[in-house]
Amino acid sequence: MKTLSQLISALTFIELIGSTQKDIALLTFDSREAKKEAIFFAIKGTQADGHQFISQVIASGCEVIICENLPETLQDSITYLKVENTSSAMAHMAAKFYDEPSKSLKLVGVTGTNGKTTVATLLFNLFRSFGYSVGLLSTVQNQIDDAIIPSTHTTPDAIRINALLRQMVDNGCTYCFMEASSHAIHQNRIKHLHFAGVAFTNITHDHLDYHKTFDAYIKAKKQLFDEVNEEAFALTNKDDKNGMVMLQNTQATRYTYGLQHLADFKAKIIESDFNGMLLNLDGEEAWFRLVGNFNAYNLLTVYGIACLLGKDKQEIITHLSSLNAVRGRFEYLRSGMGVVGIVDYAHTPDALENVLDTINQTRTGNETLITVIGCGGNRDAAKRPIMAQVACEKSTRVILTSDNPRNEDPETILDQMMQGVPPLHYKKTSRITDRKEAIKMAVSLAQKGDIILVAGKGHETYQEIKGVKHPFDDKALLDEMFKIFEA
């Protein structure tokens, strides 16, 4: 149990009304959870403004309100703390409430458009293979050693993050690797965390529905680097045209990696096929089970971070070479008839292009490459025609279908994707709204040696339609269709 006075120590605020000698047992920004001995944070969100629920939470017994705008009528028994930014104050107080767990382990944050999940998950698996107790915060799942905690966001809210970090510390974790999304950085979810290091993978067209401009998107990523202290390391991709921007104002010790430019950590692909690749990593050759140029960057990022965390170079390469691909990231399966299936999370134009380039560079060229692709609803609509265009230009056949339509009409999404299909590719492009039927058609068209890419959902085991998540697993369904057509 903490008191309010303990939680607001060192917190800058505008106005305090009421007593700070109140016991606090719960922090929440959800009005439905508010009760006695709770603090309610009135956050102005993208969907609702928490200030609208202040009277409701007070009626539920909550006696401490953190807000940016004070209510017109104040109640004598209630403590009001007016702050400049509620989400920042929440991050500060959450860290205090859970005794600043990020200072009790080595926390590494990974940001970028593509590769975050693969890098964070490989680091988690790598350090577990070294024998450490490790935590993971990722898009796919949160994990404390073998214990899996379902993930609802790429990066949880500040209260949840600190609660999970405290759980990790209490379970003996010495390392935690986390994805840091641009939304989370911008919304102060990771503010007041103590990072041992941060890393940048790349930045391409994504989330402009939220950030509005590409410049704002870059600045959100850069904020992670701007806020770490001089004790941390900052590692960036020197081959990305915005990579060095990340290091401009950081106090951390700066490092770079790259396949093309002179950097602190270097790699080169020597051989590659669908089973993996031979990589020269900082002068050492080793075979890795991941495929493609983008995965060479992912492996190099992991290698650089592990080196900066003090691990032996040879030991890193030995353990890293034994790790498998991350679920839903270029996952490979083969039918009994010799058809190759690849499931990947690629949901941005750049990610899709990387995956298709990797397939085209690896195959002989005589096979048919069938791509099944959709675009999510209630997300950046500007990328939809671009996704379809990329798929058409780099595939033999394309089947446009639904992803997670969410609250949008899937036909409207497909109409927008079709706008990106050049007329010369009309004949090779099909449109099937039902994703299961789209995958079924792809398998029915495939002959021995052909390749089917099912892209967009990757690790997800659901399809979200009108607010309801229906069971749906691309890999399981593709495997099922392989068996049906082999029978």
Steps between C-alpha positions, in 0.01 A plus 500: 500500500627843403381847596421770246779717642753224416371462146517869413847560641715663228189541281448845351138611523296817449260492793423278801167511679442271798703264715792290375489272806277243337573130462515379140438139399415540133589716199255517209391708202194279446198654673343154538787390728500806726421441868611593852882530542541540124649782296308587185699653215278708270670444165398665175507197271435452130157346569386670823598769750542373856401839637140416406496218758633685806162528672433134426826379660446720805157336541682164494703599805818627331650793694802598289470654153796586274387728218596773256178697553338532842123436523281807543373368835755364748412266787660554842599136561667458162866571416551658159840525337514717189789413269617609157477148356304223673660211309849621595397535865352150487828356371692679778262381773477145362878468522488622862206276588687188385834612653663586165550142378677609178800593714526145637564329165655583164217631283555536124247677276475430126318742269449525123231422242604142425704244690412599859330171585770284342784689669336506845395134483840380374668693784263337748576152363873574473539613860289213625735266313785664692326386819349830617151563631350739242186707432345594166248771407394455137221512244463122504504449876646611830712238668682437827724201430251220415193687623306656211281803559271589204579828328234752394729782381851516352596694814268489807394809698738646762322336796501159333864533391619578852282223647650250254854624565443466876376145442812429294730635770318304771542186287876554475524644148825681429409611146187622322465568128209710382353641183451874518228602255465856374153519661644397837785750480268784398246412771769495773445131578875439533590831661697478827631151421872441549642352178835323485487549125277585203515391137351616170421258215359712214219740418255483209143600415269397786261639766442827317134468601625576852811716451359686194845577353811293439706764684282460812544122474880536488496738798296250703763230440781746571347596836606161638865587426465859621383392846755230595788603725877494458532157664307333215608394152321612182531272196371603157479366145752701299356371171159656568487858370350616831718280718752764601218746581423283803840577653495878454400601853553186705713505814567127464820349357446471124551192284404400145444184298458434130539272202592778255681776689802502727361442849589373847326168426512359144346203319495352151278232346709231334233241411122480547215255437162424656668308784720791614811694412876502538596831655833667563440671832782731607755277325353167620308271263199306629179345369176650635148362474345832398461600135545824307668835496261647760581214736871561452431847643296348783778256588758777485291718732471214750872431474587867559271529803636179652857628453409831662351309793843347554457152349785318326495534120557130426248390760238732347552360149494139622172541687339731243563253219288239680188717533190458281296768326247691708137390466328669207823645365593324175370172641565222252303182435494254211211285378534131419468600133803729528319834515679755718289705740626816672303689765616850588374797700596746223234771521688801364612558138867480600459181702305333218762607247777358721326165531422475128854606406636231732279235337592614148871508580480150648284316245620381160246712312316213334245465779172686530494742794146549630451781753194525725482846656251732671509825697364563848198719563509818711867543417706707257294486179766672289714186489223275359551567127877490552479156663301367202742657253804345672330158508415517128843617390685226689265198475381269223144491635334723761187438706374810682296416810398612848747545784336628820225724358411609856217754468548574130323341204748246357372573149597865541850398610532275194375781275782719633757222450380448142582863423867404528480212251648609163280408199763263362463290819119474499504149350725356769313666788200343673278643770350270764364668812487181712858442617451126542372470144792711376753265661305200366516643147875561531560137597272373221704696244841386625701224337810316623780748574271805502507749786207646693551809715220578746582844635363757743391311812799281583482386864139612553253225584186704438323715243333812638164584339260762642661492843498119527816289479433175316752211517724517193858378457665544159762230557256244638255567217769480234618168646140375508448591134824326404368178658157532331648543152748218556225253591 
